[in-house]
Amino acid sequence: MPDVTAASQASPAAAPGSAVPLLVVGAHMAGFPAHGRISRHDARPLGRARTAPGYRLHDLGGEPARPGLVRDPSVTTSATGELWLLPRPAIADLLLETAPPLGFGWVDLADGRRVLGYLCEAAATTGRPLVPDGDWRLRLP
């Protein structure tokens, strides 16, 4: 995937009908079990992206396993994911099929942009292990 810093700096709140960048950090990434949920909406890859410091990525377990990204201003850690460009109507579809404790929220990226992304309720991460280097791909054997 290309480096996301080369992608457009357009705001996700651009004109109605426009495409929206969405940060995914686990099961929705290319090659993972839930990727079909975004690819069926003609998602276009924008590349890998790293959050700004202040995020924790936890292994929530389950089958298939999935991570939970939590904003936590008390930490200096960050997480790596993929940025995908989706048609605006797809965002509503994805949100409606997203099971708790996951949902959508604004995520600050290391390059200064704020994008929509999958976030997790902090309470669901209690006792769950952190993902090494905040990169879901690194947890694979």
Secondary structure, 3 states (H helix, E strand, C coil): CCEHHHCCCCCCCCCCCCEEEEEECCCCCCCCCCHHHHHCCCCEEEEEEEECCCEEEEECCCCCCCEEEEECCCCCCCCEEEEEEEEHHHHHHHHHCCCCCEEEEEEEECCCCEEEEEEECHHHHCCCCECHHHEHHHHCC
